[in-house]
C-alpha cells in the first residue's frame, strides 16, 4: 500500500517539530549545565581566595591554642580575644571540612575535665569565665566539630569526645518527659529553671528553636560517623519536635517556648511591649530557611523514605520566607518580621540583612531549585539573585570574607569587625561548599 503524500508530509512535519523541540530542550539543558558549572567555579574561587585564605592560618592561636576570633575589617587582630565554644567549634568544623578539600589545621577543645561538657566562654589563655555557665547550644557545636574532625582525620580521640559530650547532654540536658533539651545549664550540668524574679526580657529557663536546630545538626553529623541507636532516637526526636511543634502552621519557627512547649508570645500586648521583647518573639527568616535545609538533611541521614511531611514543611518554610521576608528589588532576606494582631500582613521590623541568613538562604534556595525545578517560586532564579546580592553587598573583595550585614542597608558595616565571637567561617563555608557540590553534580 502506497503512503499518502499528505500523510508523509504531515509525518515529516511532526517528526521535524519533535526533533527541533528535542534539540531545543537539549540545548537548554546544555546551557543550564554550563551556567551551573560556571557558578560552581565562581563560588569555589570565592571560598579559596576570599574566605579560607583570609582566616587560616592567621586565626590559629600559636601561643595558647585554639583560634583567635576578633579581627578588624581589614583582618588585623584586635581586642582581648576571648574564646567561645561556639566559635571555636565552628572553626574546628570549618577546618575539618576544608581538610577534605584543602590543607587542614589542628583541633582544639574547651572540655570541662571535672564536670564534663563544654564551657561556653574562656579568655584567650583558657581561663574559664564561670558567669557564662554552659548551654546545650554550645555543646551541640562541640559534638558537631568533634564528629566532623573524626570524619576528616580518623582521630578516635575526637570521636570519643563527641560521644562523651552526647552522653553528658543525655544525662543533664535532655528532658525525658517532655522531650527536647534544656538550654541553660549550671557548670555541673544542672538545668537552670526560670523564676519569678527573672526579667521578662530574659530567656533563662526556656527551650528554644536555635539550640534545637543545632542539636539536630550535631546529631546528624554524629550519626553519620557513629550510628548508635540512641543517637538515632534523639535525632528523630528533634526532627519531629522542630517540624511538628516548633514550626508554626504559617511556616515560621517559634523562637522560645516553655519547658512544656507552650510558645512564648507577646502578640496580645501593645506594639511597644512587643518591640521591647523582639529578641524573644519575632519571625526570623534566616532561621526558617536554615531549618528547612537542616530538617531535610536529618531526614536523609535517618534514611526516611518518601518523607513527604518533612519535604512539605521545609518547602512551606522557604516559601513563607520568600513571600514575606525577601527583598524583591535587590534580593536577600530581611532579618525580622512580626504578625501584629491589628495588621493583615506581616510587618518587617528589622530590615537589615545579616550575613549568615544570606549564606543559609543561598544554600537552601539551590536545594529547593533542584527538588522543585518547575515550581512557580522560581527557586533557581532566586538563587542566582541571592548570589549576585552576596557578591555585590556582602563579600569584601578587597580584604576578604563577608561583611556582617549587607551594605545596601548597612553601609557602616564596611569597617565593622570582620570576625568576633559570633562570626567566623561556618555559615559561609557550609553554604558555599554545598552549592559548589550541588551545582557540579547536576551540571555534569
N, C-alpha and C positions, 0 to 999 in steps of 0.2 A: 504494500500500500504506500502510495506516494504521499509524502508530507505536504500539507497545505502551506503555500508560500507565506500566507498571513500568520500561520502558526509558527513557522520557522522564524519569521521576523519578530513576532511577539516574544518567542522563547529567547531569541538572541538579545532582544532589548532588555528583558528581565534579568538574564544572566549578566549582561553588561552592567546593569544597575547594581546587581548584587555584588559583582566583582569590584565595582567602583566604591560601593559602600564599605565593603570589607577592607579595601585598600585604605579608604579614608579613616576607618576605625583603627587599622594597624598603624597608620601614620600618627594618629592621635595618641595611641599607646606609646609609640616610639618617642614622640615629642614629650609626653608626660614623663617617661622614663629618663630622658635626657635632662629634663628640668629637675627631677628628683636627685639625680646624681650630681648635678651642678650645685644644688642646695646642700647636699651632704658634704661636698668638698668645701664649700664656703663655711659651713658650721664647724667642720673638723679643723680647718685652718684657724678659726677663731679660738677653739679650745687650746690649740698648741701655742699660738702666738699672742693671744690676748687674755689668757686666763692662767693656765698651769705654769707657764714660764715666768709669770709675774709673781706668783705666790711661792713657788718652790724652786730652789731650796731656801730662799731667803727667810721664809717664815719659820724654819726649823730652829728651835732654841738650843744652840750648841752648848750653852752654859748650864742650863737647868733641866733640859729635856722637854719634850713636847713641842708645842708650836707657840710662837708669839702671834698675837692676833690683831693688834691695833696698828693701823697704818694710815698715813695721811693720803690725800687724794692722789699724790704723785709717788706713793709707795715708799715713804720713809717711816721707819718705826717710831712710834710716839706713845707717851703715857706709861703707866705702871705695868702694863701687860699682864693683868690678872687673867687667869685661865679658867674657863667654864667648861664643864664636862661636855655640854652640847657642841661647843665649837671644837674642842679637842677631838671628840669622837668624829665629828664631820670631816676634820682634816685627815684623820686616820682613814676614814671611809674613802675619801677622795683619792688618797694615795694608793689604797688597795685597788680601787677601780683603775686608776691611771697606770698602776704597775702591770696590768694586763695589756695595756695599750702602749705605754711609755715607761721610762725608768721609774722605779718605786722608791719610797722613802720610809725610814724606820717608824716603828709603832711606839706609842706612849699611852699610859693609862693613869687613872686617878682613883684606884680601887682602895676602899677602906679595909685594911687588913685586920682590923679589930672587929668591926660590926658587920662587915660585908657591904655590898652596894657601892655605887659611885658617888663621891662627893659632888656637889653642884659647882662650887667655886673654890679655887685656891689662888694664892698670889703667885707671882712668877717663879718663886723658889719652891713652890709646892706646899706652903703652909696653908692649912685649911681655914677658910673663913666660915666658922661654925654657924653664924647667924643665918646662912643660906639654907641649912638643912639638906635634905635630899628630895628628889622628885622622881615620880615614875617616868616623866618625860625625859629627864637626863639619863636615867638608867636604860631607857629604851634605846637611846643613841649609843650607849656603851655596848649593848648587845649587837646593835646594827654594825658598828665599826669592828668589833671583835670577830663576828661571823664573816664579815667581808674580808678582813685581813687573813683569816684562816683559809678562805677560799682562794685568795691570791697567793699566799705563801706556804700553805700546808703546815703552819706553825701550830702544833697541838696545844701550846700554852694559850694561844688566842682563843681556840675553840673551848678550852676549859674555862676561860674567863667568861665567855658568853654563857656557858652552861651554869656557872656559879651565879651569874647575875640573874638569869632566868629563875633559878631556884630561890634566890633572895627575894625577888619580886613575888613569886608564888607564895612564899612564907609570910611576907609582911604586907604587900600592897594589894594583893588580889582579894576581891570581895567574894567569898564563897557562897553567899546567899543571894545577893542581887547582881552578881557578876561585874565584870569590868575591874578597874583598878583605881585605888585612891591615889591622888596626885601628890599631895603634900605629906612628907614623911619626916619624922624626927631622925636624928643621926643613927639611932639604933633600929630604925625601920618602923616604929610605931606610927600609924596614920594620925594625922593632925585633924581633930574634929572641930567643926565650926562652933563658935559660942555666940551668945547674945551680945558680947562685947565687941565682936568683930565689926568693923565699919561696913556699910552696905557696898562700898566700892571694892572690898577685899574679896578675893576668890578662894581664900583658905577654906578647906573642907568640902569644896565642890568636886564633882567629877567633871571632866571636860572633853571636848572634841579633840583638842590639839594633842594631848598626851595619848588619847585613844587611837588617833590615826597613825601616830608614830610608833606606838606599840604594835599596831597591825603591821606596819612596815618592817619593824625589827623582827617580829616573829616570822614574817615571810622570808626574810634573809636567813634567819636561824634555821628554819625548817628546810631550806634548800641545802644546807650542809649537815644538818642533824635531824633526820625525820623521826623525831621522838613522838610517841602517841600523845603525850601531854602537851607538847608544843603545838601539835596539830589541833588538839581540842581547844586550846586558848586562841589560836589563830582563827579558827572557825567562830568561836565565841565573839571575838572582837569584830569580825566581819559582819555578823548578824546584828550586833549592838549598834554599830555605826550605820549600817544600811537601813535597819528597820525601826530604830528608836531615836538615834541622834539626828538623822536626816529627816527633815520635815516633808510633808506631802507636796510642798511647793518645789522642793529640790534644793534647799539650803540647810546648812548644819546649825543645830543649836549649839551655842558656844559653851555654856556652862549649865550643869544640871545638879540637882540634889543627889545625895547617895542613892535614893530610890528611883532615879532617872526622871524626876519631875523637872521640866525646863525652868531655868531661872530667867524670868522675863519682866521687863518694866513697861510693857506695851500699854498697860492700863493707866500709867502715870502721865504727868504732863510732859510736854516736849522738852522742857528744861531738865526735868529729872531723867528722862530717857537719855539725853545727850550727856548728862553728868555720869551716867553709868554705861556709856557707849562701849567701853572696853569689854564689859561683861555680856552685852546683849546687842548684837548687830548682825547683819548679813556680811560674811567675809567671802567675796567672790573668789579670791585666791585659794582659800582653803577648800572651797567647793570643787574647783577644777582639779586641785591636787588630790583630793579624796576620791574623786571619780577614778583616777588612774590607780591609786593605791588599792581600792576595792577590787578592780579588775585584775590587778597583779596578784592579790591574795587568792582570788577565786581560781586563777590559773595555777598558782603554786599548790593549791589544795587538790587540783585535778578534777574540779567540779565540771561535769559535762552538761551542756545545754543550760547553763546558769542564766536563764533569761531574766530572772528577777534582779540580779546584780547588774546585768547589762542595762536593763530598763532604768534602774535608779541612777546609774552612772551617767547615762545619756541625759536623763532629766536634770541632773546637777549641772552638766555642761551647758545644756540649752537654757536653763534658768540664768546662769551667769552671762551668757551671750545676750539674752533678751533684756536683762536688767542692769548689767554692770559693764557692758562693752562699749568702748568709745568708737562710735561708728565712723568718725571722721579720721582720727589718727591711728586707731587701733589701740589695744591694750585694755586690761581690766582695771576698773577703779577699785579702791581699797575697801570702802564700806558703804552699805546701804541700809535702809530701815523701812519697815512697813508701819508707818504711823497709822493709828486707828482711824483718824478722820480724813485720810487720804486714800484715793482709789489705788494708785500705783506706788511702787517702791520709790523712795527718795534717796538720792546719793548724798550721804552725809560726810563723806571724805573722798574727794575726787583725785587724790594723789594716786600714783601707780608704783607701788614698791617693786623692787627688783625680783623678789622671789615669786611673787604672784605671776609676773610675766613669764618667768622661766617655767613655772609649772603649767601655765596656760599653753605655752609653745609645745611642750611635750604632749599634753592631753589633747590639744586640737589635732595634732598629727595622728594620734591614736584613733580619735573619732573619725578622721578623714579616711583612714584605712578600713575601719569597721563599717562605716556608712558612707561609701564613696558617692552615692547619688542622692544623699539627703538634702532637703531644701535648706538646711542650715549652712550648707556650703563650707564645711569644715576646712577643706584644703585651702580655699581662698582666704579664710580667716587665719589659718596657719601662716601663709605667706605674708599676710598683712602684719601679723604679730612679729615675724622675723624681721620685716622691714622696720617696724617700730623699734625693736630691740637694737638693731644696727644704728638707727638714727638717734635715738634718745637715751639708750641705756649703756651700750658698750663704749668705754673710753678708748678710742682708737689711738690716743697719744700715750697714755700711761698704763693702759691695760685694765682688765677686769670690768665690772659693771658699776655704774653709779647706783646709789642706794634707792633712788627714785627716778622716774622718767623726767628728763629735763624739760619736756613740753609743759609740764605742770609745775615742776620744782627746779627751776634753773639754778637755784642756790646750791643744789647738791653737787654741782660740778666740782666744788672744792671741799666737800664734806669728807669725812673719814671713808676711806675705801674698804677698810676692814675694822671690825670691832668684835666684841664677844658674841654678837648675834649675826655677824655677817662674815662668811668665809666663802668656800667654793662649792658647797654641797648642792644647792638648788640649781645653780647654773650648769655644773658639770653633769649632774644626773640627767637634766633635761637635754643638754646638747648631745651627750653621747647616745642617749636613747634615740634622739632624732636622726643622728648620723646612721645608726644601725638600721633603723626602720626605713629610712629613705633608700639606703643601699640595698636592703633585702628586697624591697619592692621595685627597685629601679633596674635590677639586673635583667 
